[in-house]
Amino acid sequence: MTRVKNFIFPAVLVLGLAVFALTGRNSATGADYALDREPEVIAATFASAWCASCKILQPRLAEVMPDFADQPVKFVELDFTFGQGGGVEEKARAEGLADIYPRFKGATGFTLLVDRDTGEIIDSLTVDYDKSAMRAAIAQALAIAARSGTAD
């Protein structure tokens, strides 16, 4: 029985790593979009390789992202595939999400649209949003953030 356990654990580990590698973790939603100016909206995707909703949400979002390449929105991914370690909290803090992170840490399958200046969550994209609804929500979030930025 011990020999079986000694074989199964490494096999499961290798299989898990293979699945992780094949799920496209370097996809567009995992890449930080480069901006020539400070972003007004942070689109923070809370994701993991094992999340079924993420497998629907992320490809849709990846198709929408290029539409905002010249807009002040930054797309970031907080990847919980290996739990809450691995620098996820540090990345959230670096992106200005320190106040939001504790409320959502470990949850996956959605993208929060956050006003960079106020830290307010403007909207949350889920699998219920098709590409058109995502575009509209991001555009609306940019408009809201722009208004809050001029209210100073």
Buried (B, 14 or more C-beta within 10 A) or exposed (E): EEEEEEEEEEEEEEEBEEEBEEBBBEBBBBEEBEBEEEBBBBBBBBBBBBBEBBBBBBBBBBEBBEBBEEBBBBBBBBBBBEEEEEEBBEBBEEBBBEEBBEEBBEEBBBBBBBBBBEEBBBBBBBBEBEBEBBBEBBBBBBEBBBEBBEEE
